[in-house]
Amino acid sequence: QVQLLESGGGLVQAGGSLRVSCVASGSIFHFNAMAWYRQAPGKQRELVAAITAAQNIRYADFAQGRFTITRENRQTTIHLQMNDLKPDDTAVYSCAAGVNHPEYNTWGHGTQVTVAS
């Protein structure tokens, strides 16, 4: 069983930067894809970025050019570097893991990112 623990959320001013991280522990050998999703109040959860063990990456349109997803530590840790943050980026950011994108079966509890205008 895989456990995911996110960290790095917080409050930032518009135009600022923040990095959130996710560490996987447990039986990590059986998953290939990891991703960041976000959910804002009153909105559906949406994909932010995903990365596979082979470093295949995809971004949501809103993340392209501003956010960067990376994976390291023998595939157990992913980071999301977020630049030029906007108030619309305010959400709970959650880490997910699974065998293939977008079939994620393991989720972290999430970390709050708040962007003040």
JOPE-V56358 format. One record per backbone hydrogen bond with DSSP energy under -1.0 kcal/mol. CO is the residue of the C=O (numbers start at 1). NH is the residue of the N-H. If there is no record, write none. Layout:
co nh
CO NH
CO NH
This chain:
co nh
1 27
3 25
5 23
7 21
10 114
12 116
13 16
16 85
18 82
20 80
21 7
22 78
23 5
25 3
26 28
28 31
33 98
34 51
35 96
36 48
36 49
37 94
38 46
39 92
40 43
46 38
48 60
49 36
50 58
51 34
52 55
56 52
58 50
60 63
60 64
63 66
63 67
66 83
68 81
70 79
72 77
73 76
76 24
77 72
78 22
79 70
80 20
81 68
82 18
85 15
86 89
87 90
91 113
92 39
93 111
94 37
95 108
96 35
97 105
97 106
98 32
98 33
100 103
102 104
106 97
111 93
112 10
113 91
114 12
116 14
